[in-house]
């Protein structure tokens, strides 16, 4: 049993890395996630005083923006120890605009604690997070916070959790005086027959053999129930629920016991070094520090490593470097520079590192979680024209921390395009540019990012001998055809292996992927198979630059022959509203082209499900409180996009993607 006595409150060390547990704290905004993080660190002796979200003194929200706004923006890692278990606590953002940051962190966790408020109960973002946790089968405990606040509920909150989050939950205690400053949790014990019955019934809902034993009057004993609960929790099938208050500390001791009892330590998954970069920081001098979770093997300073990544278009790439600095988080002084399986370290010396990079062959370790890219785009321009170069460099640096925001320079001083998840993210980027980079920027209203897909098959070829002037000392033939939905862009070869020098072959493939960032209508091309059908070069005359210059011309010609269709990103939504608001809400959905696939009426509540264009989600969320009397709950997730009918929307192209040969040759002349 964990206590907060002077003997147990010792600072965390990670000398026993085989016992390292990596957990995440996830929650809706204002559920008390950061306050709970502070309480866990304080009660285990990792920090000497409790920080406060209100006065900006918390350990994990260390950035000036996080302190001022009172929200977590970037993933932070803090270590502590419970008994012989070293725990790395990963504090993740709670706002929906930073859902990609949350999902990246989930990919390196052994388990999670989902925090919700006993007053507000299950919120829309709580449901988004829980759906993600259950999809990943990540072992998850639930902590119901703020039991000492007026309006706090226990039975009602449990009913909401079972109905709207997960039916298989086990309350691990009760609360006396809930909703008052004197609220106190009473931990449950498997020595209590009534609690054993409750646990058995909860587990039997998905276990016919156990149900039969309960019916026959031969229920399992305390030890067997403990093992069964541990197994179901580890498989993400059951979720123990704890009550308490992060501010007062009530119930936190029981939660700590639950963390080390029910959340399993992940075993090493191979022999060689394999891991994932889940966060990147950039220092004042520009040096990058990567946060890397190691799943197998070990790493030391001065070691040469190769990292792999999957680009936004599906292409794989890699880069190598030597580790110049390695600090294991929470390690004892003698173990700080040697990272073993299960641990997390700050790694320096890899200038090209980005969030999502994977150490090893790219196949070891758990599958990285999938999350849809941003569906909004804005154009950013400097307030002072002289800051244009600094602005683009700053945005590029921010993209290293979050590659999904994606940046591209627009032609003729048109500013820089930035991809976004939402308007709060835009506000954070603007403040970061001003306060950390000293650049004031203007943001245009956000617009929806579409995608292009090949409509058919098209081919094109550019030969050396075709033109007497030899515009390019390179022969390239390409075929374009549709790929399976969700496959991204794939490059293949129908030419003889070794027909081209490696540098020329690589120039074609890299340029092909880069060219597909803008299709015929200016949108990124996806689910496209590009096949090299013909190649040639002239001895010492041809260079890689020839192949980089001719490939966009050939690829765009092949794409024009195939034709493209433009697709609009969509969200699958679930909307819960009072029955009296059904007509008004249905009309609002119809007015923005939403397609309602199911309507379920249960008593005073209606649940509507369907699909709506991603660009309409923000306006619907703004209108929902007025339409539903403040009682509506909106949940949506990126879904399959749908083809645009009629004249497709277009986006301004940069100079790099020619639509015809004459235009491209003029472009090269200018360069």
C-alpha positions as CSV (number, residue, x, y, z in Angstrom):
1,X,0.0,0.0,0.0
2,X,1.4,3.4,-1.0
3,X,1.8,6.0,1.8
4,X,3.1,9.5,1.9
5,X,5.4,8.9,4.9
6,X,9.0,10.1,4.9
7,X,10.2,6.6,4.2
8,X,8.2,6.2,1.0
9,X,8.5,9.7,-0.4
10,X,11.9,9.2,-2.1
11,X,13.0,10.8,-5.3
12,X,12.5,8.7,-8.4
13,X,15.5,6.9,-10.0
14,X,15.4,4.5,-13.0
15,X,18.3,2.2,-12.2
16,X,15.9,-0.8,-12.4
17,X,14.7,-0.1,-15.9
18,X,13.1,-3.5,-16.1
19,X,10.5,-2.2,-13.8
20,X,9.8,1.0,-15.7
21,X,6.2,1.9,-16.4
22,X,5.3,4.6,-18.9
23,X,1.8,6.1,-18.3
24,X,-0.2,9.0,-19.7
25,X,-2.6,11.3,-18.1
26,X,-5.4,12.3,-20.6
27,X,-8.5,14.4,-20.0
28,X,-10.9,17.0,-21.3
29,X,-9.9,20.6,-20.7
30,X,-10.4,21.7,-17.1
31,X,-11.0,18.1,-15.7
32,X,-8.0,18.6,-13.5
33,X,-5.4,16.6,-15.4
34,X,-2.4,18.9,-14.7
35,X,-3.4,19.3,-11.0
36,X,-3.5,15.5,-10.7
37,X,-0.1,15.2,-12.3
38,X,1.3,17.7,-9.7
39,X,-0.4,15.7,-6.9
40,X,1.1,12.4,-8.0
41,X,4.6,13.9,-8.2
42,X,4.3,15.6,-4.8
43,X,2.9,12.6,-3.0
44,X,5.7,10.4,-4.3
45,X,8.4,12.9,-3.5
46,X,9.3,13.8,-7.0
47,X,8.7,17.5,-6.3
48,X,8.9,19.4,-3.0
49,X,5.9,21.7,-3.4
50,X,2.6,21.5,-5.2
51,X,2.3,23.8,-8.2
52,X,-0.9,25.5,-9.3
53,X,-2.4,25.8,-12.7
54,X,-4.0,29.2,-11.7
55,X,-0.7,30.8,-10.8
56,X,1.3,29.0,-13.6
57,X,3.7,27.1,-11.2
58,X,3.1,23.5,-12.4
59,X,6.1,21.4,-13.3
60,X,4.8,19.9,-16.6
61,X,3.2,23.1,-18.0
62,X,6.6,24.8,-18.2
63,X,6.1,27.0,-21.2
64,X,5.0,30.6,-20.8
65,X,2.0,30.1,-23.0
66,X,0.9,27.0,-21.0
67,X,1.2,28.9,-17.8
68,X,-0.7,31.9,-19.0
69,X,-3.5,30.0,-20.6
70,X,-3.7,27.2,-18.0
71,X,-3.8,24.4,-20.6
72,X,-1.2,21.8,-21.6
73,X,0.0,22.4,-25.2
74,X,3.1,20.1,-25.5
75,X,3.7,16.6,-24.1
76,X,5.9,16.6,-21.0
77,X,7.5,13.8,-19.1
78,X,8.0,13.6,-15.3
79,X,9.4,10.6,-13.4
80,X,8.4,9.3,-9.9
81,X,8.7,6.0,-8.0
82,X,6.2,3.9,-6.2
83,X,8.0,1.1,-4.2
84,X,10.3,-0.7,-6.7
85,X,8.4,0.6,-9.7
86,X,9.9,3.5,-11.7
87,X,7.1,5.5,-13.4
88,X,7.4,7.9,-16.3
89,X,4.4,10.1,-16.3
90,X,3.6,11.7,-19.6
91,X,1.3,14.7,-19.4
92,X,-0.5,15.3,-22.7
93,X,-2.6,18.2,-24.0
94,X,-6.3,18.2,-23.3
95,X,-7.7,20.4,-26.0
96,X,-9.1,18.8,-29.1
97,X,-6.9,20.9,-31.4
98,X,-3.9,19.0,-30.0
99,X,-5.4,15.5,-30.5
100,X,-2.5,14.5,-32.7
101,X,0.0,15.3,-29.9
102,X,-2.1,13.1,-27.6
103,X,-2.2,10.2,-30.0
104,X,1.5,10.3,-30.6
105,X,2.1,10.0,-26.9
106,X,-0.3,7.2,-26.6
107,X,1.8,5.1,-29.0
108,X,4.7,5.0,-26.4
109,X,2.6,4.3,-23.3
110,X,2.1,1.1,-21.3
111,X,-1.1,2.4,-19.8
112,X,-3.2,5.5,-19.2
113,X,-5.2,7.4,-16.6
114,X,-8.3,9.1,-18.0
115,X,-9.4,12.0,-15.8
116,X,-13.0,13.4,-15.7
117,X,-14.8,15.7,-13.4
118,X,-17.4,14.5,-10.9
119,X,-19.2,17.8,-11.5
120,X,-19.2,18.1,-15.4
121,X,-19.1,14.3,-15.9
122,X,-18.4,12.8,-19.3
123,X,-17.6,15.6,-21.9
124,X,-17.4,15.3,-25.7
125,X,-13.5,15.3,-25.7
126,X,-13.6,12.6,-22.9
127,X,-15.4,10.4,-25.3
128,X,-13.0,11.1,-28.1
129,X,-10.1,10.2,-25.9
130,X,-11.8,7.0,-24.6
131,X,-12.6,5.9,-28.1
132,X,-8.9,6.2,-29.0
133,X,-7.8,4.4,-25.8
134,X,-10.2,1.5,-26.5
135,X,-9.2,1.3,-30.1
136,X,-5.6,0.9,-29.1
137,X,-6.6,-1.6,-26.3
138,X,-4.4,0.5,-24.0
139,X,-4.9,-0.5,-20.3
140,X,-6.7,2.5,-18.8
141,X,-7.8,3.5,-15.3
142,X,-10.4,6.2,-14.8
143,X,-10.0,8.9,-12.1
144,X,-13.2,10.8,-11.2
145,X,-11.8,14.1,-9.9
146,X,-13.3,17.1,-8.0
147,X,-15.4,15.0,-5.6
148,X,-15.2,17.8,-3.1
149,X,-16.8,20.3,-5.4
150,X,-20.5,21.4,-5.1
151,X,-22.5,19.4,-7.6
152,X,-20.2,16.4,-7.6
153,X,-21.9,13.1,-8.3
154,X,-20.8,9.5,-7.8
155,X,-23.6,7.2,-8.8
156,X,-24.7,9.5,-11.6
157,X,-21.1,9.8,-12.9
158,X,-20.7,6.0,-12.9
159,X,-23.9,5.6,-14.9
160,X,-22.7,8.2,-17.4
161,X,-19.3,6.4,-17.7
162,X,-21.1,3.0,-18.3
163,X,-23.5,4.5,-20.8
164,X,-21.2,6.9,-22.7
165,X,-17.6,5.7,-22.3
166,X,-17.3,2.0,-21.5
167,X,-19.8,-0.5,-20.0
168,X,-17.2,-2.7,-18.3
169,X,-16.0,-0.6,-15.3
170,X,-15.3,-1.5,-11.7
171,X,-15.6,1.2,-9.1
172,X,-12.7,0.7,-6.7
173,X,-14.3,2.5,-3.8
174,X,-17.1,4.8,-2.6
175,X,-17.2,8.5,-1.5
176,X,-18.6,9.8,1.8
177,X,-19.9,13.4,1.8
178,X,-19.5,13.8,-2.0
179,X,-20.0,17.4,-3.1
180,X,-18.7,18.9,0.1
181,X,-15.2,20.1,1.2
182,X,-15.0,17.1,3.6
183,X,-15.6,14.5,0.9
184,X,-13.5,11.3,1.6
185,X,-13.0,8.2,-0.5
186,X,-13.3,4.8,1.1
187,X,-11.2,2.3,-0.9
188,X,-12.8,-1.1,-1.6
189,X,-11.1,-4.4,-0.7
190,X,-11.4,-7.9,-2.2
191,X,-11.6,-9.1,1.4
192,X,-15.1,-7.7,1.4
193,X,-17.6,-10.3,0.0
194,X,-19.9,-7.6,-1.4
195,X,-17.0,-6.1,-3.4
196,X,-16.0,-9.5,-4.6
197,X,-19.5,-10.1,-5.9
198,X,-19.5,-6.7,-7.6
199,X,-16.1,-7.4,-9.3
200,X,-17.3,-10.9,-10.3
201,X,-20.5,-9.6,-11.9
202,X,-18.6,-6.9,-13.8
203,X,-16.1,-9.4,-15.2
204,X,-18.7,-12.0,-16.0
205,X,-20.5,-9.7,-18.4
206,X,-17.9,-10.7,-21.0
207,X,-16.9,-14.1,-19.6
208,X,-19.5,-16.9,-20.0
209,X,-17.5,-19.4,-17.9
210,X,-17.2,-17.0,-15.0
211,X,-20.9,-16.2,-15.3
212,X,-21.7,-19.9,-15.1
213,X,-19.6,-20.2,-11.9
214,X,-21.5,-17.3,-10.3
215,X,-24.8,-18.9,-11.2
216,X,-23.7,-22.2,-9.8
217,X,-22.7,-20.6,-6.5
218,X,-18.9,-21.4,-7.0
219,X,-17.5,-17.8,-7.4
220,X,-13.7,-17.3,-7.6
221,X,-11.8,-16.3,-4.5
222,X,-10.0,-13.0,-3.9
223,X,-6.7,-14.1,-5.4
224,X,-8.4,-15.4,-8.6
225,X,-10.5,-12.3,-8.9
226,X,-7.4,-10.1,-8.5
227,X,-5.7,-12.1,-11.3
228,X,-8.8,-11.9,-13.5
229,X,-9.2,-8.1,-13.0
230,X,-5.5,-7.6,-13.7
231,X,-5.7,-9.6,-16.9
232,X,-8.9,-7.9,-18.2
233,X,-7.4,-4.4,-17.4
234,X,-4.1,-5.3,-19.1
235,X,-6.1,-6.2,-22.3
236,X,-8.1,-3.0,-22.2
237,X,-11.4,-4.8,-21.6
238,X,-12.2,-3.5,-18.1
239,X,-11.5,-0.2,-16.5
240,X,-11.1,0.3,-12.7
241,X,-12.6,3.6,-11.6
242,X,-11.2,5.7,-8.7
243,X,-12.7,8.7,-7.0
244,X,-10.9,11.6,-5.4
245,X,-9.7,15.2,-5.4
246,X,-6.3,16.2,-7.0
247,X,-6.4,19.5,-5.0
248,X,-6.9,17.9,-1.5
249,X,-5.1,14.7,-2.3
250,X,-8.0,12.5,-1.3
251,X,-8.1,9.2,-3.2
252,X,-4.7,9.7,-4.8
253,X,-3.0,7.1,-2.7
254,X,-5.6,4.5,-3.9
255,X,-5.0,5.7,-7.5
256,X,-1.2,5.2,-7.1
257,X,-1.8,1.7,-5.8
258,X,-4.0,1.0,-8.8
259,X,-1.4,2.4,-11.2
260,X,1.3,-0.1,-10.1
261,X,-1.2,-2.9,-9.5
262,X,-3.3,-2.9,-12.7
263,X,-1.2,-1.2,-15.4
264,X,1.3,-3.8,-16.8
265,X,4.9,-3.1,-17.7
266,X,5.5,-3.9,-21.4
267,X,8.0,-6.6,-22.1
268,X,11.0,-6.0,-24.5
269,X,10.0,-6.7,-28.1
270,X,13.2,-7.9,-29.7
271,X,17.0,-7.8,-29.4
272,X,18.2,-4.8,-31.4
273,X,17.5,-1.1,-30.5
274,X,13.9,-0.1,-31.4
275,X,12.0,2.9,-30.3
276,X,9.9,5.9,-31.2
277,X,10.5,9.7,-31.0
278,X,7.3,11.2,-29.5
279,X,8.3,14.8,-28.8
280,X,11.0,17.2,-30.0
281,X,12.2,20.4,-28.4
282,X,14.4,23.1,-29.9
283,X,16.9,25.0,-27.7
284,X,17.8,28.7,-27.9
285,X,20.7,27.8,-30.1
286,X,18.5,25.8,-32.5
287,X,19.8,22.4,-31.3
288,X,17.1,19.7,-31.2
289,X,16.4,17.4,-28.3
290,X,14.3,14.4,-29.0
291,X,12.2,12.4,-26.5
292,X,12.6,8.7,-27.4
293,X,10.9,5.7,-25.8
294,X,13.0,2.5,-26.3
295,X,11.1,-0.8,-26.7
296,X,14.0,-3.1,-27.0
297,X,17.8,-3.2,-27.0
298,X,19.8,-0.3,-25.5
299,X,21.4,3.0,-26.5
300,X,24.4,4.9,-25.3
301,X,26.1,8.2,-26.1
302,X,28.3,8.3,-29.2
303,X,26.3,5.4,-30.7
304,X,25.4,5.7,-34.4
305,X,21.7,5.3,-35.2
306,X,19.3,5.2,-38.1
307,X,15.8,6.6,-37.8
308,X,13.0,5.9,-40.2
309,X,9.8,7.9,-40.9
310,X,6.7,7.7,-43.0
311,X,6.0,10.9,-44.9
312,X,2.5,12.4,-45.2
313,X,2.1,10.9,-48.7
314,X,3.0,7.4,-47.4
315,X,6.6,7.4,-48.6
316,X,9.2,6.0,-46.3
317,X,12.5,7.8,-45.7
318,X,15.4,7.6,-43.2
319,X,18.4,9.5,-41.8
320,X,21.3,8.6,-39.7
321,X,23.4,10.4,-37.0
322,X,25.5,9.9,-33.9
323,X,24.1,10.5,-30.5
324,X,26.1,13.3,-28.8
325,X,24.0,13.5,-25.6
326,X,21.7,11.0,-23.9
327,X,19.9,11.7,-20.6
328,X,17.7,8.9,-19.2
329,X,14.7,10.5,-17.5
330,X,14.7,9.8,-13.8
331,X,17.9,7.8,-13.9
332,X,20.4,7.5,-11.1
333,X,23.7,9.4,-11.8
334,X,25.5,6.2,-12.8
335,X,22.8,5.2,-15.3
336,X,22.0,8.5,-16.9
337,X,23.8,7.9,-20.2
338,X,22.6,4.3,-20.9
339,X,19.0,3.8,-22.1
340,X,17.5,0.3,-21.8
341,X,14.2,-1.2,-23.0
342,X,11.2,0.5,-21.3
343,X,13.0,3.8,-20.6
344,X,12.6,7.3,-22.0
345,X,15.6,9.6,-22.7
346,X,16.4,13.0,-24.0
347,X,18.6,12.5,-27.1
348,X,20.7,15.1,-28.8
349,X,22.9,15.1,-31.9
350,X,20.3,14.3,-34.5
351,X,19.7,17.5,-36.5
352,X,17.1,15.9,-38.8
353,X,15.0,14.2,-36.1
354,X,11.2,14.8,-36.2
355,X,8.3,13.6,-34.1
356,X,7.2,10.2,-35.2
357,X,10.7,9.0,-36.3
358,X,11.3,5.3,-35.4
359,X,14.6,3.7,-34.4
360,X,15.5,0.4,-36.0
361,X,14.3,-1.0,-39.3
362,X,11.1,0.8,-39.0
363,X,9.2,-2.4,-38.3
364,X,10.1,-3.2,-34.7
365,X,8.2,-2.0,-31.8
366,X,4.4,-1.5,-31.6
367,X,2.5,-0.1,-34.5
368,X,2.3,3.7,-34.3
369,X,-1.3,4.9,-33.7
370,X,-3.0,6.2,-36.8
371,X,-4.5,9.7,-36.7
372,X,-5.9,11.8,-39.6
373,X,-4.0,14.8,-40.7
374,X,-5.3,18.4,-40.2
375,X,-8.2,19.4,-42.4
376,X,-7.8,23.1,-42.1
377,X,-5.3,25.4,-43.8
378,X,-4.3,29.1,-43.1
379,X,-1.9,31.4,-44.8
380,X,0.6,33.2,-42.5
381,X,2.3,36.5,-43.4
382,X,4.6,38.7,-41.4
383,X,3.4,42.0,-40.1
384,X,6.8,43.5,-41.3
385,X,7.8,42.4,-44.8
386,X,11.4,42.2,-43.7
387,X,10.5,39.3,-41.4
388,X,9.4,37.0,-44.2
389,X,12.5,34.8,-44.1
390,X,12.5,34.6,-40.3
391,X,8.8,33.8,-40.3
392,X,9.2,30.9,-42.6
393,X,12.2,29.6,-40.7
394,X,10.2,29.8,-37.4
395,X,7.2,27.9,-38.9
396,X,9.6,25.3,-40.2
397,X,11.0,24.9,-36.7
398,X,7.5,24.4,-35.3
399,X,6.8,21.8,-37.9
400,X,9.7,19.8,-36.6
401,X,7.9,19.6,-33.3
402,X,4.6,18.8,-34.9
403,X,5.1,17.6,-38.5
404,X,1.4,17.4,-39.2
405,X,1.0,21.2,-39.2
406,X,2.9,21.0,-42.5
407,X,4.3,24.2,-44.1
408,X,4.8,25.3,-47.7
409,X,6.1,28.6,-49.1
410,X,3.6,30.2,-51.5
411,X,4.9,31.8,-54.7
412,X,5.7,35.5,-55.2
413,X,5.9,36.5,-51.6
414,X,2.4,35.0,-50.9
415,X,3.3,34.0,-47.3
416,X,3.5,30.5,-45.8
417,X,0.7,27.9,-45.8
418,X,0.2,26.1,-42.5
419,X,-2.0,23.1,-41.8
420,X,-4.1,23.2,-38.6
421,X,-6.6,21.1,-36.5
422,X,-8.5,24.1,-35.1
423,X,-8.6,27.8,-34.2
424,X,-7.0,27.4,-30.7
425,X,-4.0,25.9,-32.4
426,X,-3.8,28.9,-34.6
427,X,-3.8,31.2,-31.6
428,X,-1.0,29.2,-29.9
429,X,1.1,29.3,-33.1
430,X,0.7,33.1,-33.3
431,X,1.7,33.6,-29.7
432,X,4.6,31.3,-30.0
433,X,5.9,33.1,-33.1
434,X,5.7,36.4,-31.3
435,X,7.1,35.4,-27.9
436,X,9.7,32.7,-28.8
437,X,10.8,33.8,-32.2
438,X,10.2,37.6,-32.1
439,X,8.1,37.5,-35.3
440,X,4.6,39.1,-35.4
441,X,2.4,37.4,-37.9
442,X,-1.0,37.8,-39.6
443,X,-3.3,34.7,-40.1
444,X,-5.9,34.5,-42.9
445,X,-9.2,32.8,-42.1
446,X,-8.9,29.0,-42.2
447,X,-10.0,27.0,-45.2
448,X,-10.6,23.3,-45.8
449,X,-7.8,21.1,-47.1
450,X,-9.0,18.8,-49.9
451,X,-7.2,15.8,-51.5
452,X,-6.8,14.7,-55.1
453,X,-6.9,11.1,-56.3
454,X,-6.2,9.8,-59.8
455,X,-9.4,9.2,-61.8
456,X,-7.7,6.7,-64.1
457,X,-4.4,5.6,-65.6
458,X,-2.1,7.9,-67.5
459,X,1.4,7.7,-68.9
460,X,4.1,10.1,-70.1
461,X,7.7,10.0,-71.1
462,X,10.5,12.5,-71.8
463,X,13.4,11.2,-73.8
464,X,16.9,12.6,-74.3
465,X,16.8,12.1,-78.0
466,X,13.5,13.7,-78.5
467,X,14.7,17.3,-78.6
468,X,17.8,18.4,-80.4
469,X,18.4,21.1,-77.8
470,X,18.6,18.5,-75.1
471,X,16.7,20.4,-72.4
472,X,17.4,17.5,-70.1
473,X,20.1,14.8,-70.2
474,X,17.7,12.3,-68.8
475,X,15.0,9.9,-70.0
476,X,12.1,9.3,-67.6
477,X,8.8,7.5,-68.3
478,X,6.1,7.3,-65.6
479,X,2.7,5.7,-65.3
480,X,0.1,6.9,-62.8
481,X,-2.8,4.9,-61.6
482,X,-5.2,4.8,-58.5
483,X,-4.1,3.0,-55.4
484,X,-6.3,1.4,-52.7
485,X,-8.0,3.9,-50.4
486,X,-5.8,4.8,-47.5
487,X,-2.6,3.5,-49.1
488,X,-1.0,6.9,-49.6
489,X,1.5,7.3,-52.5
490,X,3.6,4.4,-53.7
491,X,6.6,4.5,-56.1
492,X,7.4,1.3,-58.1
493,X,9.7,0.3,-60.9
494,X,9.1,-1.6,-64.1
495,X,12.6,-1.0,-65.3
496,X,15.5,-3.4,-65.1
497,X,17.1,-3.4,-61.6
498,X,20.4,-1.4,-61.7
499,X,19.5,0.3,-65.0
500,X,20.2,3.7,-63.4
501,X,22.9,4.8,-61.0
502,X,21.5,4.9,-57.4
503,X,21.7,8.7,-57.2
504,X,19.7,9.1,-60.4
505,X,17.1,6.5,-59.3
506,X,16.8,8.1,-55.9
507,X,16.4,11.6,-57.5
508,X,13.4,10.3,-59.5
509,X,11.6,8.7,-56.5
510,X,12.2,11.6,-54.1
511,X,11.1,14.2,-56.7
512,X,8.0,12.2,-57.6
513,X,6.8,12.2,-53.9
514,X,7.6,15.9,-53.6
515,X,5.7,16.7,-56.9
516,X,2.6,15.0,-55.6
517,X,2.2,17.5,-52.8
518,X,0.2,19.5,-55.4
519,X,-1.9,18.0,-58.1
520,X,-3.8,19.3,-61.1
521,X,-6.1,21.4,-58.9
522,X,-3.4,22.4,-56.4
523,X,-4.3,19.9,-53.6
524,X,-2.1,17.1,-52.3
525,X,-2.4,13.9,-54.3
526,X,-3.0,10.7,-52.3
527,X,-3.7,7.0,-53.0
528,X,-1.6,7.2,-56.1
529,X,0.7,4.5,-57.6
530,X,3.6,6.0,-59.7
531,X,5.6,3.4,-61.7
532,X,8.9,4.1,-63.5
533,X,8.4,2.6,-66.9
534,X,11.5,3.9,-68.8
535,X,14.8,5.4,-67.9
536,X,18.1,6.4,-69.5
537,X,21.2,8.6,-69.2
538,X,24.3,9.7,-71.1
539,X,27.6,8.6,-69.5
540,X,29.3,11.5,-67.7
541,X,27.0,14.1,-69.1
542,X,23.8,13.3,-67.1
543,X,23.5,14.4,-63.5
544,X,21.0,13.9,-60.7
545,X,19.8,17.4,-61.3
546,X,18.6,16.4,-64.8
547,X,16.4,13.8,-63.3
548,X,15.1,16.1,-60.6
549,X,14.2,18.7,-63.3
550,X,12.5,16.3,-65.8
551,X,10.5,14.2,-63.3
552,X,7.9,16.8,-62.3
553,X,7.2,17.5,-66.0
554,X,6.7,13.8,-66.8
555,X,4.7,13.1,-63.6
556,X,2.3,16.0,-64.1
557,X,1.8,15.1,-67.8
558,X,1.0,11.5,-66.7
559,X,-1.4,12.8,-64.0
560,X,-3.1,15.1,-66.5
561,X,-3.6,12.1,-68.8
562,X,-5.1,10.1,-65.9
563,X,-7.2,13.0,-64.6
564,X,-7.8,13.6,-60.9
565,X,-10.9,13.9,-58.7
566,X,-11.0,16.2,-55.7
567,X,-12.2,14.9,-52.4
568,X,-13.5,16.8,-49.3
569,X,-12.5,15.6,-45.8
570,X,-15.4,14.6,-43.7
571,X,-16.1,13.8,-40.0
572,X,-18.3,11.0,-38.7
573,X,-20.4,12.6,-35.9
574,X,-22.5,11.5,-33.0
575,X,-24.8,14.2,-31.5
576,X,-26.7,13.9,-28.3
577,X,-29.5,16.5,-27.8
578,X,-32.7,16.9,-25.8
579,X,-35.7,15.4,-27.7
580,X,-37.3,18.9,-27.8
581,X,-34.4,20.2,-29.8
582,X,-34.4,17.4,-32.5
583,X,-36.2,19.4,-35.2
584,X,-34.0,22.5,-34.9
585,X,-30.8,20.5,-34.8
586,X,-31.8,18.3,-37.7
587,X,-32.5,21.4,-39.8
588,X,-29.1,22.9,-38.9
589,X,-27.4,19.7,-40.0
590,X,-29.3,19.6,-43.3
591,X,-28.5,23.2,-44.0
592,X,-24.7,22.4,-44.1
593,X,-25.1,19.2,-46.1
594,X,-24.7,16.7,-43.3
595,X,-26.0,13.2,-43.9
596,X,-27.8,11.7,-41.0
597,X,-27.5,7.9,-41.0
598,X,-29.3,7.0,-37.7
599,X,-31.6,8.7,-35.2
600,X,-32.2,7.0,-31.9
601,X,-34.8,8.4,-29.4
602,X,-34.5,7.3,-25.8
603,X,-36.8,9.1,-23.3
604,X,-35.8,12.8,-23.2
605,X,-32.6,12.3,-25.2
606,X,-32.0,11.8,-29.0
607,X,-28.8,10.6,-30.5
608,X,-28.1,11.4,-34.2
609,X,-25.3,9.8,-36.2
610,X,-24.0,10.7,-39.6
611,X,-21.3,12.4,-41.7
612,X,-20.6,16.0,-42.3
613,X,-17.9,18.0,-44.2
614,X,-14.9,18.7,-41.9
615,X,-15.1,22.4,-42.8
616,X,-18.6,22.7,-41.3
617,X,-17.8,21.1,-37.9
618,X,-16.6,24.4,-36.2
619,X,-19.7,26.3,-37.2
620,X,-22.0,23.5,-36.0
621,X,-20.2,23.4,-32.7
622,X,-20.7,27.1,-32.3
623,X,-24.4,26.9,-33.1
624,X,-25.1,23.8,-31.0
625,X,-25.5,25.5,-27.5
626,X,-28.2,27.8,-28.7
627,X,-30.0,25.0,-30.6
628,X,-29.9,22.6,-27.7
629,X,-30.3,24.9,-24.7
630,X,-26.7,24.2,-23.8
631,X,-27.5,20.4,-23.4
632,X,-26.1,19.2,-26.7
633,X,-23.0,16.9,-26.8
634,X,-21.0,16.8,-30.0
635,X,-18.5,14.1,-30.9
636,X,-16.8,13.7,-34.2
637,X,-13.8,12.0,-35.7
638,X,-12.2,12.2,-39.1
639,X,-13.9,9.7,-41.5
640,X,-13.6,8.8,-45.2
641,X,-13.6,11.8,-47.4
642,X,-16.2,12.2,-50.2
643,X,-15.8,13.2,-53.9
644,X,-16.7,16.8,-54.7
645,X,-19.5,17.1,-57.3
646,X,-19.5,19.7,-60.0
647,X,-16.6,22.2,-60.5
648,X,-13.9,21.1,-58.0
649,X,-12.4,23.7,-55.7
650,X,-8.8,24.7,-56.5
651,X,-5.8,25.9,-54.6
652,X,-3.0,28.2,-55.7
653,X,0.0,26.1,-56.9
654,X,3.6,26.9,-56.2
655,X,6.0,27.2,-59.1
656,X,7.4,23.7,-58.8
657,X,4.5,21.8,-60.4
658,X,4.1,22.5,-64.1
659,X,0.9,21.8,-66.0
660,X,2.6,21.8,-69.4
661,X,6.1,21.7,-70.9
662,X,6.3,25.3,-72.0
663,X,5.4,26.5,-68.6
664,X,8.0,24.3,-67.0
665,X,10.8,25.4,-69.3
666,X,10.0,29.0,-68.6
667,X,10.2,28.2,-64.9
668,X,13.6,26.6,-65.3
669,X,14.8,29.7,-67.3
670,X,13.7,31.9,-64.4
671,X,15.6,29.8,-61.9
